[in-house]
């Protein structure tokens, strides 16, 4: 099933490339984007904190629109003081205002609570502010809200962080 979704995503990219030939000067891959943030997770009245890190490659469809991935990891602690890993796999779409003052990013994917609750769907929305970039610097700041759907363990996550380009 996951292979089918990946193939659909790749086909969509090819269709957009062909249909947007007029934007060809803007079509580009950027593989050097990363993000880091503290994450607050709220589940059934219990609040947990961690640090989230991710790799965020992007494919620019135009000057203001891109598709990307949010591939991240964090470590959480259970009430019994046992640590467990959380991996995050999302496909994202972002739109940035012409002024580069602000943008919005929507994401959908899966989140795996390894050795805890298994895999659930994750839906996210983020607002961000792009910064003037120099090599090896912070390129954005963001605020992200995510809803993770696990049967009986639905979770809300809030992240406030920075993106980096290397």
Backbone torsions as a table, in degrees:
resi	resn	phi	psi	omega
1	UNK	NA	-43.1	179.6
2	UNK	-64.7	-36.3	179.0
3	UNK	-62.1	-40.2	179.0
4	UNK	-61.9	-42.1	179.8
5	UNK	-66.4	-39.6	179.0
6	UNK	-64.8	-43.1	178.6
7	UNK	-62.0	-42.9	177.6
8	UNK	-60.6	-40.9	179.1
9	UNK	-62.6	-44.9	179.8
10	UNK	-65.9	-38.2	176.7
11	UNK	-63.9	-41.4	177.9
12	UNK	-59.7	-44.1	178.3
13	UNK	-60.0	-44.1	179.4
14	UNK	-63.5	-40.6	178.4
15	UNK	-63.5	-44.9	179.4
16	UNK	-63.7	-36.6	178.2
17	UNK	-63.2	-43.1	-178.6
18	UNK	-70.5	-45.4	-175.6
19	UNK	-72.7	-16.5	-177.6
20	UNK	-115.2	41.3	-179.2
21	UNK	-59.5	-28.7	178.9
22	UNK	-65.1	-21.6	-180.0
23	UNK	-93.4	9.6	-168.9
24	UNK	-52.9	-31.2	179.1
25	UNK	-66.0	-21.3	-178.5
26	UNK	-95.7	-14.2	-178.4
27	UNK	-69.5	121.6	179.2
28	UNK	-163.1	152.1	172.9
29	UNK	-98.1	142.2	171.0
30	UNK	-130.8	116.5	-176.0
31	UNK	-102.5	-2.0	-170.1
32	UNK	-101.7	29.6	179.7
33	UNK	-103.9	134.8	178.8
34	UNK	-137.0	156.8	177.3
35	UNK	-135.6	151.8	176.0
36	UNK	-142.8	141.9	179.9
37	UNK	-164.8	155.1	164.1
38	UNK	-73.0	152.1	177.4
39	UNK	-129.4	134.7	175.6
40	UNK	-111.0	123.4	179.5
41	UNK	-115.2	130.5	179.3
42	UNK	-118.9	126.0	-176.4
43	UNK	-145.1	118.0	178.5
44	UNK	49.9	42.0	178.3
45	UNK	82.2	-6.6	179.5
46	UNK	-96.2	132.9	-178.9
47	UNK	-110.3	133.7	179.4
48	UNK	-131.1	150.4	-177.3
49	UNK	-125.1	149.2	176.1
50	UNK	-160.0	-176.9	173.1
51	UNK	-114.9	135.0	-178.6
52	UNK	-115.3	132.8	174.7
53	UNK	-127.4	143.0	-178.1
54	UNK	-149.2	156.3	171.1
55	UNK	-102.3	132.7	-172.4
56	UNK	-132.3	70.7	176.7
57	UNK	-65.3	149.4	-177.6
58	UNK	-132.0	148.5	172.0
59	UNK	-120.9	114.3	-176.9
60	UNK	-83.8	117.5	176.9
61	UNK	-84.6	-28.6	176.5
62	UNK	-157.3	-175.0	179.9
63	UNK	-62.5	-30.5	-174.2
64	UNK	-111.4	-9.3	-171.8
65	UNK	-126.6	131.4	175.4
66	UNK	-144.3	156.5	171.9
67	UNK	-109.0	147.7	-178.6
68	UNK	-157.2	-174.4	176.6
69	UNK	-125.2	149.0	172.9
70	UNK	-124.9	97.7	-176.1
71	UNK	-111.5	102.8	-171.1
72	UNK	-133.1	173.8	-179.8
73	UNK	-149.2	147.5	172.6
74	UNK	-149.3	166.9	178.6
75	UNK	-123.8	125.2	177.5
76	UNK	-113.5	161.6	179.3
77	UNK	-115.4	134.8	177.4
78	UNK	-81.7	172.8	178.0
79	UNK	-62.9	-24.7	177.8
80	UNK	-86.2	12.0	178.9
81	UNK	68.1	26.7	175.3
82	UNK	-101.1	133.3	178.4
83	UNK	-85.6	147.2	172.3
84	UNK	-143.9	149.6	-179.3
85	UNK	-87.9	145.5	173.1
86	UNK	-123.4	123.3	175.5
87	UNK	-110.4	145.1	-174.5
88	UNK	-126.7	129.3	179.0
89	UNK	-130.7	109.0	-178.3
90	UNK	-131.0	147.9	167.0
91	UNK	-99.1	132.4	-175.7
92	UNK	-123.6	154.8	171.7
93	UNK	-131.8	129.7	-177.3
94	UNK	-127.3	142.0	174.7
95	UNK	-124.9	130.2	-179.2
96	UNK	-117.2	135.0	178.0
97	UNK	-61.5	152.6	-178.2
98	UNK	-56.0	-33.2	-178.2
99	UNK	-75.5	-7.8	-175.7
100	UNK	62.0	15.6	179.8
101	UNK	-72.1	-39.5	-176.4
102	UNK	-154.3	162.6	177.4
103	UNK	-153.8	170.4	177.3
104	UNK	-130.5	142.5	-179.9
105	UNK	-130.9	131.4	176.6
106	UNK	-112.2	142.9	-179.4
107	UNK	-139.2	152.2	173.6
108	UNK	-143.9	138.9	177.2
109	UNK	-177.9	-147.3	-176.5
110	UNK	-128.8	149.5	175.3
111	UNK	-130.5	129.7	-177.3
112	UNK	-110.7	117.6	174.2
113	UNK	-92.8	91.7	-171.7
114	UNK	-63.4	127.2	-179.1
115	UNK	60.7	28.2	179.1
116	UNK	-133.3	-78.3	-174.1
117	UNK	-124.2	3.4	178.8
118	UNK	80.4	-152.5	-172.3
119	UNK	-101.2	135.5	175.6
120	UNK	-134.6	164.4	177.5
121	UNK	-80.2	144.7	177.1
122	UNK	-125.4	134.2	177.4
123	UNK	-122.0	131.1	-177.1
124	UNK	-137.6	153.6	172.8
125	UNK	-139.2	134.8	-179.1
126	UNK	-134.5	146.1	168.3
127	UNK	-110.9	142.7	-176.7
128	UNK	-142.5	161.6	176.4
129	UNK	-125.5	117.2	176.1
130	UNK	-75.8	145.7	178.9
131	UNK	-115.1	157.3	174.6
132	UNK	-63.9	125.5	-172.2
133	UNK	-103.4	142.5	169.0
134	UNK	-122.7	158.5	177.4
135	UNK	-54.5	142.2	177.4
136	UNK	59.8	49.4	-177.8
137	UNK	-141.7	173.9	174.7
138	UNK	-72.4	128.7	-179.1
139	UNK	-111.2	-10.0	177.2
140	UNK	-162.1	158.0	167.1
141	UNK	-120.7	150.4	-174.2
142	UNK	-149.3	159.0	171.6
143	UNK	-128.4	123.5	-175.4
144	UNK	-126.4	138.4	173.8
145	UNK	-115.9	129.3	177.6
146	UNK	-128.7	143.3	173.6
147	UNK	-116.5	123.5	-179.3
148	UNK	-110.7	121.1	-176.6
149	UNK	-99.1	100.9	170.6
150	UNK	-115.6	138.1	179.4
151	UNK	-56.5	117.4	178.5
152	UNK	77.4	-6.5	-177.3
153	UNK	-131.2	39.7	-179.6
154	UNK	-60.3	137.9	-171.5
155	UNK	-133.3	144.3	172.3
156	UNK	-110.8	133.3	178.5
157	UNK	-122.4	139.5	175.9
158	UNK	-123.2	130.8	178.1
159	UNK	-128.1	135.9	171.9
160	UNK	-128.2	116.7	-173.2
161	UNK	-157.0	-162.6	-177.4
162	UNK	-132.7	149.1	173.2
163	UNK	-105.4	148.0	-176.5
164	UNK	-127.5	147.9	172.9
165	UNK	-121.5	135.9	178.3
166	UNK	-123.7	NA	NA
